[in-house]
Amino acid sequence: MKILVKTLLIMLSAAMLLPLQALANPDPNEEKRSLVVMADYQPININEASATEIAAALKGVGMKTAKAIVAYRKANGPFEQVGDLRAVKGVGARTLSKNQRVIMLE
């Protein structure tokens, strides 16, 4: 009986320490992921950038759409709001959502 009680106490104490150990040693990959996100953040001024710069900076925007953005800007003047980019064929809500932190209008 004493052996059973000791075994149960050891198992309980080990189970209680596992969550504490996870807090003490956070996942190193989590830090790497956050650094990658920060490294990808390169703001781009949509009202001045070339099609090549736009295609390189925006996720989900290829050269065809980047050229359409520049053509639209030349024909209609600078974008006043980020949402105005939705008027360009190939730029939808999802594209804007993915690139919201990157797009500047200065």
N, CA, C and O atoms as a Tinker XYZ file with bonds, in Angstrom:
   424  protein
     1  N      0.822000   -1.189000    0.000000    73     2
     2  CA     0.000000    0.000000    0.000000    64     1     3
     3  C      0.868000    1.255000    0.000000    63     2     4     5
     4  O      0.575000    2.221000   -0.705000    81     3
     5  N      1.962000    1.234000    0.814000    73     3     6
     6  CA     2.847000    2.395000    0.870000    64     5     7
     7  C      3.496000    2.648000   -0.485000    63     6     8     9
     8  O      3.667000    3.800000   -0.885000    81     7
     9  N      3.850000    1.604000   -1.176000    73     7    10
    10  CA     4.486000    1.747000   -2.497000    64     9    11
    11  C      3.496000    2.382000   -3.481000    63    10    12    13
    12  O      3.869000    3.238000   -4.284000    81    11
    13  N      2.251000    1.958000   -3.409000    73    11    14
    14  CA     1.221000    2.511000   -4.282000    64    13    15
    15  C      1.020000    4.002000   -4.021000    63    14    16    17
    16  O      0.905000    4.786000   -4.963000    81    15
    17  N      0.979000    4.396000   -2.757000    73    15    18
    18  CA     0.806000    5.800000   -2.387000    64    17    19
    19  C      2.011000    6.623000   -2.858000    63    18    20    21
    20  O      1.845000    7.710000   -3.412000    81    19
    21  N      3.208000    6.107000   -2.638000    73    19    22
    22  CA     4.416000    6.819000   -3.081000    64    21    23
    23  C      4.426000    6.976000   -4.596000    63    22    24    25
    24  O      4.765000    8.042000   -5.108000    81    23
    25  N      4.058000    5.922000   -5.312000    73    23    26
    26  CA     4.016000    5.975000   -6.770000    64    25    27
    27  C      3.006000    7.017000   -7.240000    63    26    28    29
    28  O      3.288000    7.786000   -8.159000    81    27
    29  N      1.846000    7.043000   -6.620000    73    27    30
    30  CA     0.826000    8.028000   -6.980000    64    29    31
    31  C      1.306000    9.452000   -6.688000    63    30    32    33
    32  O      1.063000   10.357000   -7.486000    81    31
    33  N      1.973000    9.660000   -5.572000    73    31    34
    34  CA     2.498000   10.990000   -5.239000    64    33    35
    35  C      3.556000   11.437000   -6.241000    63    34    36    37
    36  O      3.586000   12.597000   -6.653000    81    35
    37  N      4.407000   10.522000   -6.621000    73    35    38
    38  CA     5.440000   10.852000   -7.612000    64    37    39
    39  C      4.793000   11.207000   -8.946000    63    38    40    41
    40  O      5.191000   12.174000   -9.596000    81    39
    41  N      3.801000   10.429000   -9.350000    73    39    42
    42  CA     3.120000   10.698000  -10.624000    64    41    43
    43  C      2.385000   12.036000  -10.586000    63    42    44    45
    44  O      2.420000   12.789000  -11.559000    81    43
    45  N      1.724000   12.336000   -9.474000    73    43    46
    46  CA     1.015000   13.602000   -9.348000    64    45    47
    47  C      1.971000   14.790000   -9.365000    63    46    48    49
    48  O      1.709000   15.795000  -10.026000    81    47
    49  N      3.067000   14.673000   -8.647000    73    47    50
    50  CA     4.018000   15.786000   -8.624000    64    49    51
    51  C      4.646000   15.994000   -9.994000    63    50    52    53
    52  O      4.880000   17.133000  -10.399000    81    51
    53  N      4.920000   14.919000  -10.708000    73    51    54
    54  CA     5.475000   15.046000  -12.063000    64    53    55
    55  C      4.459000   15.690000  -12.994000    63    54    56    57
    56  O      4.817000   16.528000  -13.822000    81    55
    57  N      3.200000   15.305000  -12.864000    73    55    58
    58  CA     2.147000   15.885000  -13.709000    64    57    59
    59  C      1.969000   17.366000  -13.430000    63    58    60    61
    60  O      1.654000   18.134000  -14.339000    81    59
    61  N      2.163000   17.772000  -12.195000    73    59    62
    62  CA     2.019000   19.182000  -11.832000    64    61    63
    63  C      3.209000   19.999000  -12.325000    63    62    64    65
    64  O      3.061000   21.188000  -12.610000    81    63
    65  N      4.376000   19.387000  -12.431000    73    63    66
    66  CA     5.566000   20.113000  -12.861000    64    65    67
    67  C      5.640000   20.304000  -14.370000    63    66    68    69
    68  O      6.296000   21.238000  -14.833000    81    67
    69  N      4.996000   19.458000  -15.139000    73    67    70
    70  CA     5.066000   19.569000  -16.596000    64    69    71
    71  C      4.579000   20.920000  -17.113000    63    70    72    73
    72  O      5.266000   21.531000  -17.932000    81    71
    73  N      3.410000   21.415000  -16.665000    73    71    74
    74  CA     2.997000   22.742000  -17.147000    64    73    75
    75  C      3.971000   23.843000  -16.727000    63    74    76    77
    76  O      4.198000   24.785000  -17.487000    81    75
    77  N      4.541000   23.737000  -15.543000    73    75    78
    78  CA     5.502000   24.740000  -15.090000    64    77    79
    79  C      6.769000   24.704000  -15.932000    63    78    80    81
    80  O      7.354000   25.743000  -16.237000    81    79
    81  N      7.184000   23.508000  -16.301000    73    79    82
    82  CA     8.370000   23.376000  -17.130000    64    81    83
    83  C      8.129000   23.987000  -18.515000    63    82    84    85
    84  O      9.033000   24.594000  -19.088000    81    83
    85  N      6.935000   23.833000  -19.046000    73    83    86
    86  CA     6.612000   24.418000  -20.347000    64    85    87
    87  C      6.681000   25.938000  -20.286000    63    86    88    89
    88  O      7.104000   26.578000  -21.248000    81    87
    89  N      6.271000   26.519000  -19.165000    73    87    90
    90  CA     6.358000   27.967000  -19.010000    64    89    91
    91  C      7.811000   28.431000  -18.889000    63    90    92    93
    92  O      8.180000   29.485000  -19.405000    81    91
    93  N      8.612000   27.648000  -18.216000    73    91    94
    94  CA    10.003000   28.027000  -18.002000    64    93    95
    95  C     10.820000   27.906000  -19.286000    63    94    96    97
    96  O     11.759000   28.673000  -19.501000    81    95
    97  N     10.467000   26.955000  -20.132000    73    95    98
    98  CA    11.196000   26.734000  -21.383000    64    97    99
    99  C     10.244000   26.912000  -22.567000    63    98   100   101
   100  O      9.746000   25.923000  -23.104000    81    99
   101  N      9.984000   28.148000  -22.981000    73    99   102
   102  CA     9.059000   28.355000  -24.090000    64   101   103
   103  C      9.626000   27.767000  -25.384000    63   102   104   105
   104  O     10.833000   27.570000  -25.525000    81   103
   105  N      8.743000   27.501000  -26.294000    73   103   106
   106  CA     9.122000   26.927000  -27.583000    64   105   107
   107  C     10.038000   27.897000  -28.331000    63   106   108   109
   108  O      9.610000   29.007000  -28.648000    81   107
   109  N     11.281000   27.514000  -28.621000    73   107   110
   110  CA    12.192000   28.420000  -29.328000    64   109   111
   111  C     11.718000   28.736000  -30.742000    63   110   112   113
   112  O     12.066000   29.778000  -31.297000    81   111
   113  N     10.921000   27.833000  -31.331000    73   111   114
   114  CA    10.405000   28.096000  -32.670000    64   113   115
   115  C      9.407000   29.239000  -32.675000    63   114   116   117
   116  O      9.253000   29.930000  -33.682000    81   115
   117  N      8.727000   29.441000  -31.553000    73   115   118
   118  CA     7.762000   30.545000  -31.448000    64   117   119
   119  C      8.466000   31.886000  -31.627000    63   118   120   121
   120  O      7.958000   32.766000  -32.321000    81   119
   121  N      9.620000   32.044000  -31.013000    73   119   122
   122  CA    10.382000   33.282000  -31.158000    64   121   123
   123  C     10.849000   33.453000  -32.596000    63   122   124   125
   124  O     10.819000   34.562000  -33.130000    81   123
   125  N     11.278000   32.372000  -33.225000    73   123   126
   126  CA    11.727000   32.447000  -34.615000    64   125   127
   127  C     10.591000   32.888000  -35.522000    63   126   128   129
   128  O     10.793000   33.694000  -36.431000    81   127
   129  N      9.383000   32.354000  -35.273000    73   127   130
   130  CA     8.234000   32.741000  -36.100000    64   129   131
   131  C      7.949000   34.228000  -35.974000    63   130   132   133
   132  O      7.661000   34.884000  -36.974000    81   131
   133  N      8.024000   34.772000  -34.766000    73   131   134
   134  CA     7.743000   36.190000  -34.586000    64   133   135
   135  C      8.820000   37.044000  -35.246000    63   134   136   137
   136  O      8.524000   38.124000  -35.757000    81   135
   137  N     10.064000   36.571000  -35.241000    73   135   138
   138  CA    11.131000   37.309000  -35.906000    64   137   139
   139  C     10.937000   37.303000  -37.414000    63   138   140   141
   140  O     11.228000   38.295000  -38.082000    81   139
   141  N     10.447000   36.195000  -37.953000    73   139   142
   142  CA    10.193000   36.117000  -39.394000    64   141   143
   143  C      9.097000   37.100000  -39.785000    63   142   144   145
   144  O      9.204000   37.775000  -40.808000    81   143
   145  N      8.051000   37.183000  -38.979000    73   143   146
   146  CA     6.965000   38.121000  -39.267000    64   145   147
   147  C      7.499000   39.549000  -39.266000    63   146   148   149
   148  O      7.157000   40.343000  -40.143000    81   147
   149  N      8.332000   39.873000  -38.290000    73   147   150
   150  CA     8.890000   41.222000  -38.229000    64   149   151
   151  C      9.819000   41.482000  -39.407000    63   150   152   153
   152  O      9.861000   42.600000  -39.921000    81   151
   153  N     10.564000   40.469000  -39.843000    73   151   154
   154  CA    11.488000   40.643000  -40.951000    64   153   155
   155  C     10.733000   40.896000  -42.257000    63   154   156   157
   156  O     11.223000   41.613000  -43.129000    81   155
   157  N      9.533000   40.303000  -42.394000    73   155   158
   158  CA     8.742000   40.478000  -43.603000    64   157   159
   159  C      8.097000   41.858000  -43.691000    63   158   160   161
   160  O      7.636000   42.249000  -44.763000    81   159
   161  N      8.057000   42.584000  -42.615000    73   159   162
   162  CA     7.357000   43.856000  -42.570000    64   161   163
   163  C      8.215000   44.955000  -43.182000    63   162   164   165
   164  O      9.077000   45.524000  -42.512000    81   163
   165  N      7.979000   45.250000  -44.448000    73   163   166
   166  CA     8.657000   46.328000  -45.155000    64   165   167
   167  C      7.577000   47.234000  -45.749000    63   166   168   169
   168  O      7.005000   46.902000  -46.788000    81   167
   169  N      7.290000   48.363000  -45.115000    73   167   170
   170  CA     6.226000   49.236000  -45.620000    64   169   171
   171  C      6.530000   49.729000  -47.031000    63   170   172   173
   172  O      7.686000   49.953000  -47.392000    81   171
   173  N      5.473000   49.894000  -47.817000    73   171   174
   174  CA     5.626000   50.369000  -49.185000    64   173   175
   175  C      4.563000   51.424000  -49.469000    63   174   176   177
   176  O      3.388000   51.250000  -49.147000    81   175
   177  N      4.996000   52.505000  -50.069000    73   175   178
   178  CA     4.085000   53.578000  -50.447000    64   177   179
   179  C      3.488000   53.232000  -51.802000    63   178   180   181
   180  O      4.160000   53.334000  -52.829000    81   179
   181  N      2.249000   52.831000  -51.802000    73   179   182
   182  CA     1.560000   52.403000  -53.011000    64   181   183
   183  C      1.429000   53.549000  -54.018000    63   182   184   185
   184  O      1.337000   53.303000  -55.221000    81   183
   185  N      1.420000   54.784000  -53.547000    73   183   186
   186  CA     1.253000   55.929000  -54.431000    64   185   187
   187  C      2.545000   56.348000  -55.126000    63   186   188   189
   188  O      2.515000   57.209000  -56.005000    81   187
   189  N      3.668000   55.760000  -54.753000    73   187   190
   190  CA     4.935000   56.118000  -55.387000    64   189   191
   191  C      5.721000   54.925000  -55.907000    63   190   192   193
   192  O      6.616000   55.100000  -56.733000    81   191
   193  N      5.416000   53.731000  -55.452000    73   191   194
   194  CA     6.201000   52.546000  -55.792000    64   193   195
   195  C      5.978000   52.099000  -57.229000    63   194   196   197
   196  O      4.909000   52.295000  -57.807000    81   195
   197  N      7.012000   51.496000  -57.783000    73   195   198
   198  CA     6.911000   50.915000  -59.122000    64   197   199
   199  C      6.187000   49.578000  -59.029000    63   198   200   201
   200  O      5.983000   49.042000  -57.940000    81   199
   201  N      5.806000   49.051000  -60.178000    73   199   202
   202  CA     5.125000   47.757000  -60.205000    64   201   203
   203  C      6.033000   46.660000  -59.648000    63   202   204   205
   204  O      5.566000   45.758000  -58.952000    81   203
   205  N      7.308000   46.736000  -59.948000    73   203   206
   206  CA     8.259000   45.741000  -59.449000    64   205   207
   207  C      8.337000   45.791000  -57.927000    63   206   208   209
   208  O      8.347000   44.749000  -57.273000    81   207
   209  N      8.392000   46.983000  -57.364000    73   207   210
   210  CA     8.448000   47.134000  -55.906000    64   209   211
   211  C      7.163000   46.642000  -55.245000    63   210   212   213
   212  O      7.206000   46.002000  -54.194000    81   211
   213  N      6.035000   46.938000  -55.856000    73   211   214
   214  CA     4.749000   46.508000  -55.307000    64   213   215
   215  C      4.646000   44.988000  -55.313000    63   214   216   217
   216  O      4.241000   44.387000  -54.318000    81   215
   217  N      5.011000   44.366000  -56.432000    73   215   218
   218  CA     4.944000   42.906000  -56.531000    64   217   219
   219  C      5.865000   42.234000  -55.514000    63   218   220   221
   220  O      5.532000   41.182000  -54.968000    81   219
   221  N      7.014000   42.840000  -55.263000    73   219   222
   222  CA     7.959000   42.266000  -54.298000    64   221   223
   223  C      7.494000   42.446000  -52.857000    63   222   224   225
   224  O      7.780000   41.603000  -52.006000    81   223
   225  N      6.790000   43.519000  -52.578000    73   223   226
   226  CA     6.433000   43.847000  -51.193000    64   225   227
   227  C      5.116000   43.244000  -50.735000    63   226   228   229
   228  O      4.961000   42.944000  -49.552000    81   227
   229  N      4.171000   43.060000  -51.635000    73   227   230
   230  CA     2.838000   42.614000  -51.235000    64   229   231
   231  C      2.648000   41.120000  -51.445000    63   230   232   233
   232  O      2.950000   40.587000  -52.514000    81   231
   233  N      2.152000   40.461000  -50.430000    73   231   234
   234  CA     1.868000   39.026000  -50.510000    64   233   235
   235  C      0.633000   38.803000  -51.369000    63   234   236   237
   236  O     -0.383000   39.477000  -51.200000    81   235
   237  N      0.728000   37.860000  -52.281000    73   235   238
   238  CA    -0.405000   37.525000  -53.129000    64   237   239
   239  C     -0.601000   38.463000  -54.299000    63   238   240   241
   240  O     -1.610000   38.378000  -54.999000    81   239
   241  N      0.354000   39.361000  -54.523000    73   239   242
   242  CA     0.277000   40.299000  -55.652000    64   241   243
   243  C      1.436000   40.011000  -56.583000    63   242   244   245
   244  O      2.602000   40.161000  -56.219000    81   243
   245  N      1.094000   39.593000  -57.791000    73   243   246
   246  CA     2.110000   39.332000  -58.802000    64   245   247
   247  C      2.337000   40.553000  -59.672000    63   246   248   249
   248  O      1.773000   41.621000  -59.436000    81   247
   249  N      3.161000   40.375000  -60.666000    73   247   250
   250  CA     3.517000   41.485000  -61.545000    64   249   251
   251  C      2.305000   42.036000  -62.307000    63   250   252   253
   252  O      2.188000   43.245000  -62.504000    81   251
   253  N      1.415000   41.152000  -62.728000    73   251   254
   254  CA     0.230000   41.594000  -63.480000    64   253   255
   255  C     -0.635000   42.537000  -62.638000    63   254   256   257
   256  O     -1.045000   43.598000  -63.109000    81   255
   257  N     -0.906000   42.149000  -61.406000    73   255   258
   258  CA    -1.724000   42.980000  -60.525000    64   257   259
   259  C     -0.979000   44.240000  -60.122000    63   258   260   261
   260  O     -1.585000   45.305000  -60.006000    81   259
   261  N      0.324000   44.137000  -59.906000    73   259   262
   262  CA     1.117000   45.312000  -59.548000    64   261   263
   263  C      1.088000   46.341000  -60.681000    63   262   264   265
   264  O      0.984000   47.541000  -60.430000    81   263
   265  N      1.178000   45.870000  -61.917000    73   263   266
   266  CA     1.084000   46.785000  -63.070000    64   265   267
   267  C     -0.303000   47.420000  -63.149000    63   266   268   269
   268  O     -0.438000   48.587000  -63.517000    81   267
   269  N     -1.325000   46.651000  -62.804000    73   267   270
   270  CA    -2.693000   47.182000  -62.803000    64   269   271
   271  C     -2.845000   48.264000  -61.732000    63   270   272   273
   272  O     -3.552000   49.250000  -61.940000    81   271
   273  N     -2.181000   48.079000  -60.585000    73   271   274
   274  CA    -2.224000   49.089000  -59.516000    64   273   275
   275  C     -1.585000   50.387000  -60.002000    63   274   276   277
   276  O     -2.138000   51.468000  -59.800000    81   275
   277  N     -0.436000   50.282000  -60.635000    73   275   278
   278  CA     0.269000   51.472000  -61.142000    64   277   279
   279  C     -0.558000   52.144000  -62.241000    63   278   280   281
   280  O     -0.673000   53.370000  -62.261000    81   279
   281  N     -1.131000   51.363000  -63.149000    73   279   282
   282  CA    -1.951000   51.921000  -64.229000    64   281   283
   283  C     -3.182000   52.642000  -63.669000    63   282   284   285
   284  O     -3.539000   53.724000  -64.134000    81   283
   285  N     -3.820000   52.040000  -62.679000    73   283   286
   286  CA    -4.989000   52.654000  -62.058000    64   285   287
   287  C     -4.596000   53.974000  -61.387000    63   286   288   289
   288  O     -5.307000   54.974000  -61.494000    81   287
   289  N     -3.467000   53.959000  -60.703000    73   287   290
   290  CA    -2.974000   55.161000  -60.013000    64   289   291
   291  C     -2.696000   56.284000  -61.013000    63   290   292   293
   292  O     -3.023000   57.443000  -60.757000    81   291
   293  N     -2.095000   55.940000  -62.143000    73   291   294
   294  CA    -1.796000   56.951000  -63.168000    64   293   295
   295  C     -3.075000   57.513000  -63.781000    63   294   296   297
   296  O     -3.149000   58.706000  -64.077000    81   295
   297  N     -4.068000   56.675000  -63.970000    73   295   298
   298  CA    -5.319000   57.105000  -64.598000    64   297   299
   299  C     -6.235000   57.866000  -63.641000    63   298   300   301
   300  O     -6.981000   58.747000  -64.068000    81   299
   301  N     -6.184000   57.533000  -62.350000    73   299   302
   302  CA    -7.154000   58.092000  -61.398000    64   301   303
   303  C     -6.551000   58.933000  -60.282000    63   302   304   305
   304  O     -7.279000   59.464000  -59.443000    81   303
   305  N     -5.250000   59.056000  -60.265000    73   303   306
   306  CA    -4.605000   59.807000  -59.199000    64   305   307
   307  C     -4.268000   58.908000  -58.019000    63   306   308   309
   308  O     -4.584000   57.718000  -58.024000    81   307
   309  N     -3.634000   59.475000  -57.023000    73   307   310
   310  CA    -3.183000   58.663000  -55.882000    64   309   311
   311  C     -4.354000   58.074000  -55.095000    63   310   312   313
   312  O     -5.455000   58.623000  -55.064000    81   311
   313  N     -4.075000   56.945000  -54.468000    73   311   314
   314  CA    -5.063000   56.298000  -53.602000    64   313   315
   315  C     -5.172000   57.115000  -52.325000    63   314   316   317
   316  O     -4.160000   57.510000  -51.747000    81   315
   317  N     -6.396000   57.367000  -51.886000    73   315   318
   318  CA    -6.608000   58.150000  -50.670000    64   317   319
   319  C     -6.801000   57.259000  -49.446000    63   318   320   321
   320  O     -6.485000   57.654000  -48.324000    81   319
   321  N     -7.321000   56.059000  -49.671000    73   319   322
   322  CA    -7.529000   55.093000  -48.593000    64   321   323
   323  C     -7.077000   53.725000  -49.091000    63   322   324   325
   324  O     -7.107000   53.444000  -50.289000    81   323
   325  N     -6.664000   52.894000  -48.168000    73   323   326
   326  CA    -6.212000   51.548000  -48.538000    64   325   327
   327  C     -7.334000   50.789000  -49.237000    63   326   328   329
   328  O     -7.077000   50.033000  -50.173000    81   327
   329  N     -8.553000   50.977000  -48.802000    73   327   330
   330  CA    -9.701000   50.308000  -49.410000    64   329   331
   331  C     -9.924000   50.676000  -50.861000    63   330   332   333
   332  O    -10.581000   49.934000  -51.591000    81   331
   333  N     -9.386000   51.817000  -51.298000    73   331   334
   334  CA    -9.514000   52.228000  -52.698000    64   333   335
   335  C     -8.812000   51.259000  -53.642000    63   334   336   337
   336  O     -9.135000   51.209000  -54.829000    81   335
   337  N     -7.862000   50.496000  -53.133000    73   335   338
   338  CA    -7.151000   49.515000  -53.960000    64   337   339
   339  C     -8.080000   48.415000  -54.468000    63   338   340   341
   340  O     -7.764000   47.738000  -55.446000    81   339
   341  N     -9.218000   48.235000  -53.810000    73   339   342
   342  CA   -10.163000   47.194000  -54.249000    64   341   343
   343  C    -10.755000   47.498000  -55.615000    63   342   344   345
   344  O    -11.320000   46.613000  -56.257000    81   343
   345  N    -10.633000   48.735000  -56.064000    73   343   346
   346  CA   -11.121000   49.087000  -57.397000    64   345   347
   347  C    -10.229000   48.510000  -58.496000    63   346   348   349
   348  O    -10.628000   48.460000  -59.660000    81   347
   349  N     -9.043000   48.084000  -58.134000    73   347   350
   350  CA    -8.104000   47.507000  -59.096000    64   349   351
   351  C     -8.418000   46.026000  -59.261000    63   350   352   353
   352  O     -8.540000   45.297000  -58.277000    81   351
   353  N     -8.548000   45.585000  -60.514000    73   351   354
   354  CA    -8.828000   44.179000  -60.783000    64   353   355
   355  C     -7.687000   43.322000  -60.233000    63   354   356   357
   356  O     -6.515000   43.570000  -60.517000    81   355
   357  N     -8.049000   42.318000  -59.450000    73   355   358
   358  CA    -7.054000   41.426000  -58.866000    64   357   359
   359  C     -6.749000   41.728000  -57.410000    63   358   360   361
   360  O     -6.055000   40.960000  -56.744000    81   359
   361  N     -7.268000   42.852000  -56.913000    73   359   362
   362  CA    -7.054000   43.207000  -55.508000    64   361   363
   363  C     -8.397000   43.116000  -54.792000    63   362   364   365
   364  O     -9.329000   43.869000  -55.072000    81   363
   365  N     -8.464000   42.181000  -53.873000    73   363   366
   366  CA    -9.702000   41.989000  -53.126000    64   365   367
   367  C     -9.490000   42.202000  -51.635000    63   366   368   369
   368  O     -8.413000   42.600000  -51.192000    81   367
   369  N    -10.516000   41.933000  -50.892000    73   367   370
   370  CA   -10.469000   42.116000  -49.436000    64   369   371
   371  C     -9.404000   41.232000  -48.798000    63   370   372   373
   372  O     -8.732000   41.650000  -47.855000    81   371
   373  N     -9.249000   40.027000  -49.302000    73   371   374
   374  CA    -8.263000   39.108000  -48.725000    64   373   375
   375  C     -6.836000   39.613000  -48.953000    63   374   376   377
   376  O     -5.999000   39.545000  -48.053000    81   375
   377  N     -6.568000   40.111000  -50.138000    73   375   378
   378  CA    -5.241000   40.660000  -50.435000    64   377   379
   379  C     -4.953000   41.853000  -49.536000    63   378   380   381
   380  O     -3.851000   41.978000  -49.002000    81   379
   381  N     -5.925000   42.716000  -49.369000    73   379   382
   382  CA    -5.731000   43.884000  -48.499000    64   381   383
   383  C     -5.530000   43.461000  -47.056000    63   382   384   385
   384  O     -4.716000   44.042000  -46.338000    81   383
   385  N     -6.272000   42.448000  -46.631000    73   383   386
   386  CA    -6.135000   41.960000  -45.261000    64   385   387
   387  C     -4.729000   41.423000  -44.999000    63   386   388   389
   388  O     -4.149000   41.686000  -43.945000    81   387
   389  N     -4.184000   40.677000  -45.951000    73   387   390
   390  CA    -2.845000   40.108000  -45.788000    64   389   391
   391  C     -1.760000   41.177000  -45.773000    63   390   392   393
   392  O     -0.697000   40.974000  -45.186000    81   391
   393  N     -2.020000   42.315000  -46.413000    73   391   394
   394  CA    -0.990000   43.334000  -46.584000    64   393   395
   395  C     -1.279000   44.638000  -45.864000    63   394   396   397
   396  O     -0.606000   45.641000  -46.101000    81   395
   397  N     -2.255000   44.635000  -45.003000    73   395   398
   398  CA    -2.712000   45.859000  -44.345000    64   397   399
   399  C     -1.577000   46.599000  -43.622000    63   398   400   401
   400  O     -1.518000   47.828000  -43.673000    81   399
   401  N     -0.687000   45.878000  -42.957000    73   399   402
   402  CA     0.391000   46.517000  -42.191000    64   401   403
   403  C      1.482000   47.081000  -43.098000    63   402   404   405
   404  O      2.265000   47.928000  -42.668000    81   403
   405  N      1.541000   46.628000  -44.331000    73   403   406
   406  CA     2.628000   46.993000  -45.229000    64   405   407
   407  C      2.269000   48.214000  -46.088000    63   406   408   409
   408  O      3.146000   49.004000  -46.439000    81   407
   409  N      1.015000   48.367000  -46.418000    73   407   410
   410  CA     0.595000   49.406000  -47.364000    64   409   411
   411  C      0.588000   50.791000  -46.699000    63   410   412   413
   412  O     -0.024000   51.002000  -45.651000    81   411
   413  N      1.287000   51.712000  -47.347000    73   411   414
   414  CA     1.288000   53.117000  -46.924000    64   413   415
   415  C      0.779000   53.964000  -48.081000    63   414   416   417
   416  O      0.888000   53.569000  -49.242000    81   415
   417  N      0.226000   55.124000  -47.762000    73   415   418
   418  CA    -0.336000   56.001000  -48.803000    64   417   419
   419  C      0.322000   57.385000  -48.812000    63   418   420   421
   420  O     -0.240000   58.318000  -49.385000    81   419
   421  N      1.452000   57.537000  -48.217000    73   419   422
   422  CA     2.089000   58.857000  -48.126000    64   421   423
   423  C      2.672000   59.296000  -49.434000    63   422   424
   424  O      3.242000   60.383000  -49.522000    81   423
